Amino acid sequence: MDVVRPLRFPISLLNAFIIRLIAASPFIQDAARNYEQWERRVSAIWDK
């Protein structure tokens, strides 16, 4: 897990880049799609 934290200038850019790189990875994108599908299924059950 990586979190955005207050860091000095050059390191803060590197940290932001790494977070964006991880977010764009296929593994995370697939997990996000699975989560969205799960949310739709749960909402369909609870909203009846």
C-alpha positions in Angstrom: 0.0 0.0 0.0 1.2 3.5 -0.8 -0.3 6.7 0.5 0.1 10.3 -0.4 2.1 11.9 2.4 3.8 15.2 2.7 7.3 14.7 1.3 9.9 17.1 0.0 9.8 18.2 -3.6 11.6 15.7 -5.7 10.4 12.7 -3.6 6.8 14.0 -3.6 6.8 13.8 -7.5 8.2 10.4 -7.4 5.6 9.2 -4.9 2.8 10.7 -7.0 4.1 9.0 -10.1 4.3 5.6 -8.4 0.7 5.9 -7.1 -0.5 6.8 -10.6 1.5 3.9 -12.1 0.0 1.5 -9.7 -3.5 2.8 -10.3 -3.1 2.3 -14.0 -1.9 -1.3 -13.7 -4.1 -4.0 -15.1 -4.2 -5.8 -11.7 -5.8 -2.7 -10.1 -8.0 -1.9 -13.0 -9.4 -5.5 -12.9 -10.0 -5.2 -9.2 -11.8 -1.9 -9.7 -14.1 -3.5 -12.4 -14.8 -6.4 -10.1 -15.7 -4.1 -7.3 -18.1 -2.0 -9.5 -19.8 -5.2 -10.6 -20.2 -6.3 -7.0 -21.6 -2.9 -6.0 -24.2 -3.1 -8.8 -25.3 -6.6 -7.7 -25.5 -5.6 -4.0 -27.4 -2.4 -4.9 -29.9 -4.4 -7.0 -30.6 -6.7 -4.0 -30.9 -3.9 -1.4 -32.9 -1.5 -3.7 -35.8 -4.0 -4.2 
